[in-house]
Amino acid sequence: MHEKILIIENEFLIAEDLKVILQSAKFNIIGIADRYSVALDLFQENHPDIIISDIVIKGKINGIETVKDLLRIKHIPVIFITAYTNDDIINQLANIRDIFYITKPFSDVQVIATVKMASAKIQKAEALPKASNREQELIDLMFKGYNITQIAEKLNIGIETVKTHRRNIYTKYDVKSAPQLLNLLLNHNSY
């Protein structure tokens, strides 16, 4: 397991404990951030595969808002480790895709198992077939809302060629429509 993990935690001892637990399970810790600005710098410099974050961190921006901002750059799985379990917190977290949740105090087994689940999600996303350059152009235009005629004009190809590419894309990803394709790619962090 070579996933790179960013830890966002304001309590030094908890952050170090998480680091030791994860390194013992052969995960690569790219850094520990105790506030938004440090998390952003580490995220942009090291491109982690998984984020582990507390909800309460130093500064004006909490862990939830920090994570949401980071996920605008690149969507990756997130594990929240927190002592907070109230309905307001749960509702805020429910709006974030691909999250896992561990309550404090946590055990080594809980942390490792949850990170392995997040890692499995990454592996599954990597298992999707890759689109060719032309297919990717078509997918991009489909997701921007272009119809077949507009796609043909944009790519300077015939309408029947667009239909053939679209049919091949649907077959490759085993879907029957553009919304199904978008859903599949978003759920696998591939778009």
C-alpha positions in Angstrom: 0.0 0.0 0.0 1.6 3.2 -1.2 -1.2 5.6 -0.7 -0.1 9.0 0.4 -2.0 10.4 3.4 -2.4 13.9 4.6 -3.3 14.2 8.3 -5.2 17.4 9.4 -5.2 17.4 13.2 -4.5 20.2 15.7 -3.6 18.0 18.6 0.0 17.1 18.2 -0.1 13.8 20.2 -3.1 12.5 18.3 -1.5 13.4 14.9 1.7 11.7 15.9 -0.2 8.6 17.1 -2.0 8.4 13.7 1.3 8.8 11.9 2.9 5.9 13.8 -0.2 3.7 13.3 -0.4 4.3 9.6 3.4 4.0 9.0 3.4 0.7 10.8 0.8 -0.5 8.2 3.1 0.8 5.4 1.1 3.9 4.5 3.1 7.0 3.4 2.3 10.1 5.5 3.0 13.2 3.4 2.6 15.6 6.3 0.6 16.8 9.3 -1.4 20.1 9.2 -2.9 21.8 12.2 -4.7 24.5 10.2 -6.1 25.4 6.7 -3.1 27.2 5.3 -0.7 24.3 6.1 -3.2 21.7 4.8 -3.6 23.6 1.5 0.2 23.9 1.0 0.8 20.2 1.8 -2.1 19.2 -0.5 -0.9 21.2 -3.4 2.8 20.2 -3.0 2.3 16.4 -2.3 -1.0 15.4 -4.0 -2.2 13.0 -1.3 -4.5 10.0 -2.1 -6.4 10.1 1.2 -7.1 12.8 3.8 -7.6 12.1 7.5 -9.0 15.1 9.3 -10.4 16.2 12.6 -13.3 18.7 12.5 -11.8 21.1 15.1 -8.5 22.5 13.9 -6.6 25.7 14.5 -7.6 28.9 12.8 -10.9 30.3 11.6 -11.6 27.6 9.0 -12.7 24.2 10.5 -11.8 20.8 9.3 -15.0 20.3 7.3 -14.6 23.5 5.4 -10.9 22.8 4.9 -11.6 19.4 3.4 -14.4 20.8 1.1 -11.9 23.4 -0.2 -9.2 20.8 -0.8 -11.7 18.5 -2.6 -12.4 21.3 -5.1 -8.8 20.9 -6.2 -8.9 17.1 -6.5 -11.5 14.7 -5.1 -10.1 12.0 -3.0 -11.5 9.8 -0.1 -11.6 11.5 3.3 -11.7 10.0 6.8 -12.9 12.3 9.6 -11.7 11.4 13.1 -13.5 13.4 15.7 -15.1 13.4 19.1 -18.2 15.1 17.7 -21.2 13.0 16.8 -24.1 15.5 16.9 -26.7 15.7 14.1 -25.4 19.0 12.9 -22.0 17.6 12.2 -23.4 14.4 10.7 -25.5 16.5 8.3 -22.6 18.7 7.3 -20.5 15.6 6.5 -23.4 13.9 4.6 -22.8 16.5 1.8 -19.3 15.2 1.1 -18.8 12.3 -1.2 -16.5 9.4 -0.3 -16.2 10.0 3.4 -15.5 7.7 6.3 -16.0 8.5 9.9 -14.3 7.4 13.1 -15.1 8.7 16.6 -12.5 9.4 19.2 -11.1 7.6 21.1 -10.1 5.4 18.2 -8.1 2.1 18.1 -5.3 1.2 15.8 -7.5 -1.5 14.2 -10.3 1.1 13.4 -7.8 3.5 11.8 -6.1 0.9 9.7 -9.3 -0.8 8.6 -10.9 2.5 7.6 -7.8 3.6 5.6 -7.8 0.2 3.9 -11.4 0.8 2.9 -10.5 4.2 1.5 -7.6 2.6 -0.3 -9.8 -0.1 -1.8 -12.1 2.7 -3.2 -9.0 4.2 -4.9 -8.0 0.8 -6.3 -11.5 0.4 -7.7 -11.4 3.8 -9.3 -8.1 2.9 -10.9 -9.7 -0.2 -12.4 -11.9 1.7 -14.8 -10.9 1.5 -18.4 -9.1 4.6 -19.8 -10.7 6.7 -22.5 -8.8 7.4 -25.6 -8.0 11.1 -26.3 -10.9 11.4 -28.8 -13.3 9.6 -26.3 -12.2 11.9 -23.6 -12.9 15.0 -25.8 -16.3 13.5 -26.5 -17.0 12.8 -22.8 -15.9 16.4 -21.8 -18.3 17.9 -24.4 -21.2 15.5 -23.3 -20.8 16.6 -19.7 -20.8 20.3 -20.8 -24.2 19.6 -22.2 -23.4 19.6 -25.9 -25.7 17.6 -28.2 -24.6 15.3 -31.0 -24.7 18.0 -33.6 -22.8 20.5 -31.5 -20.1 17.8 -30.6 -19.7 17.0 -34.3 -19.2 20.7 -35.1 -16.7 21.2 -32.2 -14.6 18.2 -33.1 -15.0 18.7 -36.8 -16.3 15.2 -37.4 -19.5 13.7 -38.7 -22.6 13.1 -36.7 -22.5 9.3 -37.4 -18.8 9.3 -36.1 -20.0 11.0 -32.9 -22.7 8.4 -32.5 -20.1 5.6 -33.1 -17.7 7.1 -30.5 -20.6 7.5 -28.0 -21.7 3.9 -28.5 -18.2 2.7 -28.0 -17.8 4.8 -24.8 -21.1 3.4 -23.4 -19.9 -0.2 -24.2 -16.5 0.4 -22.7 -18.0 1.7 -19.4 -21.0 -0.6 -19.5 -23.6 2.2 -19.3 -26.6 3.1 -21.4 -26.7 6.9 -21.1 -24.7 10.1 -20.5 -26.1 10.5 -16.9 -25.1 6.9 -16.1 -21.6 7.5 -17.5 -21.2 10.8 -15.5 -22.4 9.0 -12.3 -19.9 6.2 -12.8 -17.0 8.4 -13.5 -17.8 10.7 -10.5 -18.2 7.8 -8.2 -14.8 6.4 -9.2 -13.1 9.8 -8.9 -12.3 9.6 -12.6 -13.9 12.9 -13.7 
